[in-house]
Amino acid sequence: MRKRLSALASITALLLVTAAPSAVAAVPPTPRIAGTVASGFQSPWGLAVLPDGSALLSERDTGLIKHVTAAGVVRQIGRVPNVQHGGEGGLLGIAVAPTFGTDRLLYAYHTASGDNRVVRMTYDGTTLGTPQTVVTGIPRANIHNGGRLAFGPDGFLYISTGDAANTANAQNPNSLGGKILRVTPTGSPAPGNPSGTRVYSLGHRNVQGLAWDEGNRLWASELGQNTTDELNQIRAGGNYGWPTCEGTCNDSRFINPQATWTTAQASPSGLAFSRNTMWMAALRGQRLWAIPVRGGVRDGNTVASFTNQQGRIRTVANAADGSLWVISETNGSILRVVLG
């Protein structure tokens, strides 16, 4: 009898140990600013890390792209032509093709005279090549231009767009505004898109950050209007509710966010994933948010760092050495953040 009881106790203990991680909320690592990588930028917006560990940075208002080494050496490599800066528009997100090692392709999202668009060009290590337009017709306005670019684990390009101050765009399947788009490297609708068009998800107000978790699930940070900002886990064909919903709502047609904040706490921008945590930049909130995630859902409380210390934080990117490179728009600098 004692042997059976002992065996039962051992099995019970094993079950408890196995089950514990799913019952205990995660605590995100503590970020620490280890120094400034480089400074002196004007309206820095996008950041794309190159295979050699250096990065390219876009300046919204000037239309310039600059090369930044890990040691902080900055060099201007070119100006993207036909960029029309105004309000929130200009040269926004940039992304390096996963095939950069062979084709040297760099992608950029920018405001033009009549629309927002995506172009691609070569970067030979010294200068930019002539841009080729791959996506046009994204609605533009003085506000809500979206603009984040990121290649997914599937090799396709994801593009965040805003509603361009016309809320009807977000629910209009024929508009590229208020959406997340998924396209091939040449700009065509990616195979497997839900509607056969470039649209991957809809019902967005102004998506500013894109990142994938450990299970290759897409997440997006989104600016609310007057009350509520959002972090969403994105599903193919999902409708995220704008303009009917801002934040969480009781409507089965729409997907609720995984985390929300007041607009004073966040006004989110760039997003990166590291150490089982989504790291979200905050503009008006002037802080870096950590959101633990696991299995495609939020897993614990959100934690703020650097509140009101570094001004408006625009972009977060994973650096080659495991740190985060964080753009302070206010200070015109790139900060190196290590995770404790």
Kinemage of the C-alpha trace (Angstrom):
@kinemage 1
@onewidth
@group {chain A} dominant
@subgroup {mainchain}
@vectorlist {calphas} color= white
{ca met a 1} P 0.000 0.000 0.000
{ca arg a 2} L 2.820 2.393 0.907
{ca lys a 3} L 4.543 1.693 -2.420
{ca arg a 4} L 1.346 2.521 -4.300
{ca leu a 5} L 0.841 5.715 -2.293
{ca ser a 6} L 4.461 6.714 -2.896
{ca ala a 7} L 4.111 6.117 -6.635
{ca leu a 8} L 0.876 8.102 -6.683
{ca ala a 9} L 2.562 10.991 -4.855
{ca ser a 10} L 5.437 10.968 -7.345
{ca ile a 11} L 3.043 11.080 -10.303
{ca thr a 12} L 1.034 13.881 -8.670
{ca ala a 13} L 4.195 15.921 -8.051
{ca leu a 14} L 5.296 15.451 -11.653
{ca leu a 15} L 1.897 16.616 -12.909
{ca leu a 16} L 2.081 19.696 -10.706
{ca val a 17} L 5.566 20.595 -11.946
{ca thr a 18} L 4.505 20.094 -15.569
{ca ala a 19} L 1.337 22.157 -15.185
{ca ala a 20} L 2.877 25.020 -13.221
{ca pro a 21} L 4.270 27.075 -16.138
{ca ser a 22} L 0.834 27.446 -17.753
{ca ala a 23} L -0.644 28.656 -14.454
{ca val a 24} L 2.027 31.192 -13.521
{ca ala a 25} L 2.149 34.481 -15.401
{ca ala a 26} L 5.501 35.361 -16.896
{ca val a 27} L 7.591 38.291 -15.730
{ca pro a 28} L 9.395 40.106 -18.562
{ca pro a 29} L 13.143 40.762 -18.378
{ca thr a 30} L 14.272 44.120 -17.035
{ca pro a 31} L 15.628 46.420 -19.764
{ca arg a 32} L 18.614 48.676 -19.131
{ca ile a 33} L 20.044 51.391 -21.345
{ca ala a 34} L 23.664 50.424 -21.984
{ca gly a 35} L 24.515 53.521 -23.991
{ca thr a 36} L 23.834 55.525 -27.125
{ca val a 37} L 24.710 53.839 -30.420
{ca ala a 38} L 24.482 57.042 -32.464
{ca ser a 39} L 22.745 60.432 -32.416
{ca gly a 40} L 22.162 63.547 -34.490
{ca phe a 41} L 19.307 62.145 -36.586
{ca gln a 42} L 16.400 64.291 -37.795
{ca ser a 43} L 12.941 62.718 -37.416
{ca pro a 44} L 14.268 59.114 -37.300
{ca trp a 45} L 11.557 56.567 -38.119
{ca gly a 46} L 12.522 53.167 -39.562
{ca leu a 47} L 15.377 50.833 -38.662
{ca ala a 48} L 16.493 47.731 -40.562
{ca val a 49} L 19.321 45.522 -39.309
{ca leu a 50} L 21.713 44.196 -41.973
{ca pro a 51} L 23.297 40.713 -41.948
{ca asp a 52} L 26.642 42.142 -40.783
{ca gly a 53} L 25.071 43.658 -37.638
{ca ser a 54} L 25.016 47.240 -38.876
{ca ala a 55} L 21.700 48.947 -39.648
{ca leu a 56} L 19.954 51.347 -41.980
{ca leu a 57} L 17.860 54.194 -40.572
{ca ser a 58} L 15.217 56.274 -42.367
{ca glu a 59} L 14.471 59.934 -41.630
{ca arg a 60} L 10.820 60.804 -42.158
{ca asp a 61} L 11.141 64.503 -42.957
{ca thr a 62} L 14.354 64.521 -44.995
{ca gly a 63} L 13.793 61.345 -47.040
{ca leu a 64} L 17.344 60.260 -46.213
{ca ile a 65} L 18.585 56.766 -45.407
{ca lys a 66} L 21.681 56.477 -43.232
{ca his a 67} L 23.991 53.574 -42.455
{ca val a 68} L 24.889 53.000 -38.786
{ca thr a 69} L 27.586 50.588 -37.624
{ca ala a 70} L 27.518 48.782 -34.286
{ca ala a 71} L 30.318 51.132 -33.230
{ca gly a 72} L 28.111 54.143 -33.963
{ca val a 73} L 29.673 55.384 -37.203
{ca val a 74} L 26.989 57.107 -39.298
{ca arg a 75} L 27.110 57.620 -43.043
{ca gln a 76} L 24.466 58.987 -45.409
{ca ile a 77} L 23.848 56.550 -48.275
{ca gly a 78} L 21.114 58.313 -50.243
{ca arg a 79} L 17.825 60.117 -50.454
{ca val a 80} L 14.674 58.312 -51.609
{ca pro a 81} L 13.195 60.361 -54.477
{ca asn a 82} L 9.614 61.695 -54.602
{ca val a 83} L 9.094 61.612 -50.816
{ca gln a 84} L 6.454 64.158 -49.810
{ca his a 85} L 6.748 65.027 -46.141
{ca gly a 86} L 3.746 66.558 -44.393
{ca gly a 87} L 2.343 65.896 -40.919
{ca glu a 88} L 2.888 62.201 -40.203
{ca gly a 89} L 3.817 61.447 -43.803
{ca gly a 90} L 7.246 61.140 -45.367
{ca leu a 91} L 9.841 58.374 -45.485
{ca leu a 92} L 8.611 55.828 -42.959
{ca gly a 93} L 9.399 52.133 -42.571
{ca ile a 94} L 12.276 50.249 -44.173
{ca ala a 95} L 12.993 46.514 -44.415
{ca val a 96} L 15.860 44.412 -45.688
{ca ala a 97} L 14.909 41.498 -47.920
{ca pro a 98} L 15.658 38.044 -46.469
{ca thr a 99} L 17.564 37.470 -49.715
{ca phe a 100} L 19.718 40.580 -49.174
{ca gly a 101} L 22.914 38.550 -49.205
{ca thr a 102} L 22.389 37.762 -52.888
{ca asp a 103} L 20.159 40.510 -54.294
{ca arg a 104} L 21.017 43.499 -51.998
{ca leu a 105} L 17.362 44.592 -51.897
{ca leu a 106} L 16.033 47.206 -49.472
{ca tyr a 107} L 12.332 48.158 -49.209
{ca ala a 108} L 10.920 51.530 -48.110
{ca tyr a 109} L 7.423 52.890 -47.405
{ca his a 110} L 6.907 56.548 -48.219
{ca thr a 111} L 4.338 59.232 -48.843
{ca ala a 112} L 4.220 60.471 -52.433
{ca ser a 113} L 2.185 63.291 -53.979
{ca gly a 114} L -0.984 61.239 -54.390
{ca asp a 115} L -0.634 58.166 -52.198
{ca asn a 116} L 1.507 56.138 -49.848
{ca arg a 117} L 3.595 53.495 -51.592
{ca val a 118} L 6.274 50.867 -51.203
{ca val a 119} L 9.433 50.933 -53.291
{ca arg a 120} L 12.457 48.697 -53.438
{ca met a 121} L 16.028 49.499 -54.378
{ca thr a 122} L 19.454 47.969 -54.114
{ca tyr a 123} L 22.042 48.928 -51.541
{ca asp a 124} L 25.489 47.887 -52.689
{ca gly a 125} L 27.216 48.795 -49.451
{ca thr a 126} L 27.884 52.347 -50.578
{ca thr a 127} L 24.861 53.927 -52.265
{ca leu a 128} L 21.193 53.323 -53.055
{ca gly a 129} L 20.067 52.154 -56.470
{ca thr a 130} L 17.121 53.581 -58.421
{ca pro a 131} L 13.820 52.759 -56.657
{ca gln a 132} L 11.276 50.465 -58.279
{ca thr a 133} L 7.654 50.862 -57.159
{ca val a 134} L 6.064 47.629 -55.924
{ca val a 135} L 2.816 48.797 -54.214
{ca thr a 136} L 0.860 51.993 -54.933
{ca gly a 137} L -2.573 53.322 -54.032
{ca ile a 138} L -2.322 53.249 -50.250
{ca pro a 139} L -4.428 56.217 -49.042
{ca arg a 140} L -2.438 59.169 -47.711
{ca ala a 141} L -3.358 62.084 -45.467
{ca asn a 142} L -1.730 64.428 -42.982
{ca ile a 143} L -2.300 61.749 -40.320
{ca his a 144} L -2.782 57.962 -40.080
{ca asn a 145} L -0.396 56.857 -42.811
{ca gly a 146} L 0.705 53.595 -41.164
{ca gly a 147} L 4.096 52.814 -42.642
{ca arg a 148} L 5.752 49.847 -40.948
{ca leu a 149} L 7.402 47.207 -43.156
{ca ala a 150} L 8.599 43.755 -42.091
{ca phe a 151} L 9.380 40.477 -43.796
{ca gly a 152} L 7.666 37.569 -42.103
{ca pro a 153} L 9.017 34.080 -41.415
{ca asp a 154} L 7.208 33.009 -44.588
{ca gly a 155} L 9.393 35.288 -46.724
{ca phe a 156} L 6.560 37.649 -47.652
{ca leu a 157} L 6.459 41.395 -47.002
{ca tyr a 158} L 3.936 42.712 -44.461
{ca ile a 159} L 2.847 46.362 -44.726
{ca ser a 160} L 0.927 48.321 -42.092
{ca thr a 161} L -1.391 51.062 -43.318
{ca gly a 162} L -3.591 53.676 -41.658
{ca asp a 163} L -7.126 54.778 -42.431
{ca ala a 164} L -5.769 58.127 -43.731
{ca ala a 165} L -8.266 60.027 -41.549
{ca asn a 166} L -11.184 58.370 -43.378
{ca thr a 167} L -12.622 55.775 -41.009
{ca ala a 168} L -14.598 54.082 -43.804
{ca asn a 169} L -11.336 52.875 -45.370
{ca ala a 170} L -10.744 50.429 -42.532
{ca gln a 171} L -13.821 48.306 -43.330
{ca asn a 172} L -13.769 48.794 -47.110
{ca pro a 173} L -12.290 45.623 -48.654
{ca asn a 174} L -11.438 47.572 -51.814
{ca ser a 175} L -9.276 50.108 -49.962
{ca leu a 176} L -5.672 49.462 -48.924
{ca gly a 177} L -6.142 51.849 -45.989
{ca gly a 178} L -6.675 50.629 -42.425
{ca lys a 179} L -5.192 47.228 -43.210
{ca ile a 180} L -2.228 44.929 -42.837
{ca leu a 181} L -1.124 43.889 -46.315
{ca arg a 182} L 0.840 40.747 -47.235
{ca val a 183} L 2.618 40.750 -50.577
{ca thr a 184} L 5.309 38.968 -52.553
{ca pro a 185} L 8.717 40.659 -52.958
{ca thr a 186} L 7.427 42.144 -56.237
{ca gly a 187} L 4.239 43.525 -54.636
{ca ser a 188} L 1.648 40.987 -55.809
{ca pro a 189} L -0.891 39.472 -53.382
{ca ala a 190} L 0.901 36.732 -51.454
{ca pro a 191} L -0.343 33.167 -51.966
{ca gly a 192} L -2.838 32.142 -49.313
{ca asn a 193} L -4.146 35.635 -48.577
{ca pro a 194} L -7.725 35.277 -47.304
{ca ser a 195} L -9.465 37.220 -50.078
{ca gly a 196} L -6.925 36.719 -52.850
{ca thr a 197} L -6.006 40.406 -52.669
{ca arg a 198} L -3.130 42.098 -50.849
{ca val a 199} L -5.294 42.436 -47.707
{ca tyr a 200} L -4.290 40.167 -44.816
{ca ser a 201} L -6.345 41.789 -42.010
{ca leu a 202} L -8.692 44.774 -41.785
{ca gly a 203} L -10.497 47.055 -39.356
{ca his a 204} L -7.362 48.927 -38.288
{ca arg a 205} L -7.060 52.623 -37.456
{ca asn a 206} L -3.292 53.121 -37.700
{ca val a 207} L -0.957 50.145 -37.269
{ca gln a 208} L 2.592 51.211 -36.404
{ca gly a 209} L 4.394 48.047 -35.303
{ca leu a 210} L 4.737 44.473 -36.598
{ca ala a 211} L 6.526 41.530 -34.956
{ca trp a 212} L 6.348 37.730 -34.794
{ca asp a 213} L 6.451 35.632 -31.625
{ca glu a 214} L 8.181 32.300 -30.955
{ca gly a 215} L 5.426 30.439 -32.828
{ca asn a 216} L 5.685 32.698 -35.901
{ca arg a 217} L 2.396 34.412 -34.998
{ca leu a 218} L 2.048 38.022 -36.120
{ca trp a 219} L 1.380 40.812 -33.609
{ca ala a 220} L 0.655 44.483 -34.305
{ca ser a 221} L 0.578 47.689 -32.254
{ca glu a 222} L -2.171 50.147 -33.120
{ca leu a 223} L -2.983 53.742 -32.274
{ca gly a 224} L -6.449 54.371 -30.866
{ca gln a 225} L -8.419 57.583 -31.187
{ca asn a 226} L -9.291 59.274 -27.911
{ca thr a 227} L -9.286 56.521 -25.317
{ca thr a 228} L -7.640 53.189 -26.103
{ca asp a 229} L -4.478 51.947 -27.824
{ca glu a 230} L -4.078 48.279 -28.702
{ca leu a 231} L -1.728 45.339 -29.093
{ca asn a 232} L -3.313 42.706 -31.323
{ca gln a 233} L -2.435 39.165 -32.286
{ca ile a 234} L -3.170 39.125 -36.009
{ca arg a 235} L -5.071 36.330 -37.718
{ca ala a 236} L -5.399 35.944 -41.474
{ca gly a 237} L -8.688 37.524 -42.527
{ca gly a 238} L -9.285 38.930 -39.042
{ca asn a 239} L -11.356 42.088 -38.556
{ca tyr a 240} L -10.141 44.268 -35.662
{ca gly a 241} L -13.198 46.441 -35.382
{ca trp a 242} L -12.289 50.016 -36.285
{ca pro a 243} L -14.252 52.324 -36.459
{ca thr a 244} L -17.021 50.417 -34.633
{ca cys a 245} L -14.679 49.420 -31.806
{ca glu a 246} L -11.823 51.205 -30.084
{ca gly a 247} L -10.212 48.738 -27.726
{ca thr a 248} L -12.226 45.801 -26.400
{ca cys a 249} L -15.879 45.495 -27.407
{ca asn a 250} L -18.631 42.901 -27.230
{ca asp a 251} L -19.125 42.208 -30.907
{ca ser a 252} L -18.506 38.718 -32.242
{ca arg a 253} L -17.637 40.069 -35.702
{ca phe a 254} L -14.411 41.562 -34.382
{ca ile a 255} L -11.242 40.301 -32.677
{ca asn a 256} L -10.445 41.920 -29.338
{ca pro a 257} L -6.923 43.153 -28.489
{ca gln a 258} L -4.552 41.221 -26.248
{ca ala a 259} L -3.561 44.363 -24.334
{ca thr a 260} L -4.822 47.948 -24.152
{ca trp a 261} L -3.624 51.276 -22.754
{ca thr a 262} L -4.892 54.805 -22.568
{ca thr a 263} L -3.561 57.025 -25.339
{ca ala a 264} L -1.615 59.025 -22.732
{ca gln a 265} L 0.204 55.869 -21.618
{ca ala a 266} L 1.111 54.618 -25.063
{ca ser a 267} L 0.289 56.006 -28.528
{ca pro a 268} L 2.259 52.983 -29.743
{ca ser a 269} L 4.739 52.766 -32.556
{ca gly a 270} L 7.413 50.117 -33.276
{ca leu a 271} L 7.344 46.544 -31.995
{ca ala a 272} L 9.948 43.801 -31.517
{ca phe a 273} L 9.901 40.338 -29.940
{ca ser a 274} L 12.658 39.021 -27.661
{ca arg a 275} L 12.819 36.765 -24.595
{ca asn a 276} L 9.125 35.766 -24.738
{ca thr a 277} L 8.201 39.450 -24.627
{ca met a 278} L 6.783 41.990 -27.044
{ca trp a 279} L 8.660 45.285 -26.694
{ca met a 280} L 6.477 48.198 -27.771
{ca ala a 281} L 7.594 51.779 -28.342
{ca ala a 282} L 5.355 54.550 -27.015
{ca leu a 283} L 5.257 58.049 -28.499
{ca arg a 284} L 2.990 60.190 -26.353
{ca gly a 285} L 3.555 57.762 -23.464
{ca gln a 286} L 7.339 58.265 -23.736
{ca arg a 287} L 8.201 54.800 -22.470
{ca leu a 288} L 9.052 51.267 -23.557
{ca trp a 289} L 6.351 48.705 -22.823
{ca ala a 290} L 7.100 45.029 -22.132
{ca ile a 291} L 4.240 42.601 -22.798
{ca pro a 292} L 4.917 38.937 -21.930
{ca val a 293} L 3.324 36.562 -24.444
{ca arg a 294} L 3.057 32.801 -24.690
{ca gly a 295} L 1.153 30.527 -27.046
{ca gly a 296} L -0.322 33.431 -28.986
{ca val a 297} L -1.822 35.259 -25.994
{ca arg a 298} L -0.677 37.805 -23.443
{ca asp a 299} L 0.857 36.050 -20.450
{ca gly a 300} L 1.070 38.446 -17.531
{ca asn a 301} L 1.040 42.144 -16.767
{ca thr a 302} L 2.465 44.803 -19.047
{ca val a 303} L 5.463 46.666 -17.607
{ca ala a 304} L 6.700 50.160 -18.514
{ca ser a 305} L 10.348 51.285 -18.506
{ca phe a 306} L 12.150 54.607 -19.092
{ca thr a 307} L 8.945 56.598 -18.542
{ca asn a 308} L 9.463 60.271 -19.498
{ca gln a 309} L 13.238 59.737 -19.654
{ca gln a 310} L 13.960 59.408 -23.375
{ca gly a 311} L 11.133 61.369 -25.007
{ca arg a 312} L 8.992 59.879 -27.768
{ca ile a 313} L 10.123 56.340 -28.558
{ca arg a 314} L 9.520 55.555 -32.221
{ca thr a 315} L 11.073 52.192 -33.081
{ca val a 316} L 12.413 49.022 -31.453
{ca ala a 317} L 14.557 46.485 -33.335
{ca asn a 318} L 16.469 43.335 -32.453
{ca ala a 319} L 20.202 43.960 -32.771
{ca ala a 320} L 22.698 41.315 -33.837
{ca asp a 321} L 24.185 40.975 -30.330
{ca gly a 322} L 20.853 40.188 -28.630
{ca ser a 323} L 20.230 43.718 -27.384
{ca leu a 324} L 17.488 46.036 -28.594
{ca trp a 325} L 18.163 49.163 -30.617
{ca val a 326} L 15.581 51.770 -29.639
{ca ile a 327} L 14.972 55.027 -31.506
{ca ser a 328} L 14.242 58.135 -29.456
{ca glu a 329} L 12.477 60.441 -31.893
{ca thr a 330} L 12.758 63.344 -29.462
{ca asn a 331} L 16.508 63.003 -28.967
{ca gly a 332} L 17.282 61.937 -32.541
{ca ser a 333} L 19.236 58.964 -31.237
{ca ile a 334} L 19.530 55.177 -31.216
{ca leu a 335} L 19.842 53.675 -27.733
{ca arg a 336} L 21.284 50.240 -26.983
{ca val a 337} L 19.054 48.417 -24.491
{ca val a 338} L 20.161 45.171 -22.836
{ca leu a 339} L 17.726 42.760 -21.206
{ca gly a 340} L 18.444 41.579 -17.666
